[in-house]
Amino acid sequence: MIFPEVTPSRSECLRNVTEALRSDRARIYIDASVLIRCYEMSRSGCDELLAALEYFGARVRVPVWAAKETWDVTRGLRTKKPLQKLADQLNDRLFDLRTESLRYVDERTFSDLSLEQFTTSLDAASRDVEALTKRIGKIEPGHDDANAKLLPFIAAHAMASDMTGIYDEVSRTAELRFSHEVPPGFADGGIKLGSQDEEGDELTVHQKGKKRNRYGDLIMWLEALGDCREANAEHLLVLTRDNSKKDWVYKPDRVATDDGTAVENRGLITLPLPLLAQEAQRRCPTVQSVHVLSLEMFTQIVRTAFGARVANLARALQTSRPARGAGQRAERSAEGTPQDGQATDVSFGSQDMIYEPGPEEAAREVWGAIRGLRVEGWDAQNDAAMALLPMVRDATSDELKQIGRGIVSAADEGAIGPIDLAQQIIESTDLSAATRANVIVGMLAETYLDENGEPSKPSAVPEITNLLFAHAKDTDTRQAYQVTVEASLAPIRRLYLALPTDAPRTIRLELSLAGSTLQGVQADEVELLEPTAPESRRISAGGRSTEITVSELVKLIAREFVVPADMFTVEGPTNFQIEIPERMGFIAWGPNTGEQLR
């Protein structure tokens, strides 16, 4: 359909993109902004992005113009320490803060701190931050590593476009297209008519958009159309860095959930502009669908639908505003004891997994933020996490448990803000034990139980796992573990490598190798891998073998079996490379599989 839905179904949009990606007759065109992003993220993030793209093999195409723009950026990379200036500025501001604050602070400023205590605390904090920022300032982005992987990737997927013909068409049609706002790229070029001149009879003309590379998007689009036509492609997908290219996409204000409720679209769902789809289908008669998707949307889909391991990529793509600061927290009571609002009892029942607030309760602001944790899109989830912290103190027990569930769910989708929120709550000295325990109840339930409150294969990101294990022995929140983990999982604890309520112990891993090729891994003599696993459980993505270090393998095992990585011990060095066969993956395990891990 050329004209997109005003309020489209969110799940249908994601399903359509997933089906297009699965098709052998799809073409996935990589915008230069995606390739350039490899220089602006961690080495692991870059590796995961390229591995996710390689999964789709020859369907991935790099337009000549995208390769050219990437090469231009590559040749201009000179910043060896991109964070140095920012780190220096922060240290300068810290010095200013200390100097200025001492002008205003005396023995009467704080009721709980003397001048000496304040000065000592400030100096200690400043030293810690200064030491950390110095290390940050020395970080180098690994341009050489990115080049070593990115440039061969571009060469392997580069298109053989008829650039002469494309340049000729651009020279004849670009300005006319842009003057009528024909996508793509009309925001980058064209002319703008200004006011009349002094005589009142002529309009002044101004160039709008970019002064350089005004036609890059159009050139890339014409390359894609030519390739689709030649290949008789059925699905045309353009992968770009962001979802705000208004001269490419239409971003619906609202999208429909599975139950028909219209919710705000925070930018995850983008649809091609009608003229873009019309031109593709006119020039390429076999094309059935056109999609312009952001790198965020692509990352989420390959993680959920294709089993790609993209945790580092997800972290590199988002900016979470941490839910920190005393200004967001309620003050301590006069006695110095946390006095929270409505959370008192600490309990759990299967009804907590299907809890729905009543009309009055649902109107509370906290429920809007709780629902935000369940919305697709990291921006929405991170914003919801930031909004929730000041609401936690006055939340009811039911609301706190749903906050805990939402934290784990959003973190599983790659959002980093909810992880920070969990840490703030669990490690807070300002919140009551009942408040923190109820949030933990929700986190444990979402990790270990299904929607009916029955044990299921657990799932949690390493940061959440580490938090749940680290605080299992805390006296004031111990009840949270008793009403969830011990009540539900104690009879079947042999199905898990470890549970948070276990006594402290280490798990010995033994690697079986043939040369440097991995044959298997045993945990206390229980086999954790199988040589031919389904795609969703394979260690390697993209249908090919890969090399990783032993320490990286240990982290993957820890994530799969929901155990802190530091519980594992491996004999010998862990920094050497081993080869993972392409079909090797994790065993099927968890409740109802019959597999016992200890």
Helices and strands as residue ranges (DSSP letters): H 10-22, E 26-30, H 32-37, G 38-40, H 43-54, G 57-59, E 60-61, H 64-75, H 84-104, H 115-137, H 143-157, H 163-179, G 186-188, E 191-196, E 203-207, H 216-231, E 235-240, E 249-250, E 254-256, E 262-264, E 271-272, H 274-283, E 289-294, H 295-306, H 311-317, G 326-328, G 350-353, H 359-362, H 365-373, H 378-388, G 389-394, H 397-412, H 417-426, H 433-448, H 462-470, G 475-477, H 478-481, I 482-486, H 487-489, G 490-495, E 507-514, E 517-523, E 526-527, E 529-530, G 535-537, E 546-549, H 550-561, G 565-567, E 568-570, E 577-580, E 585-586
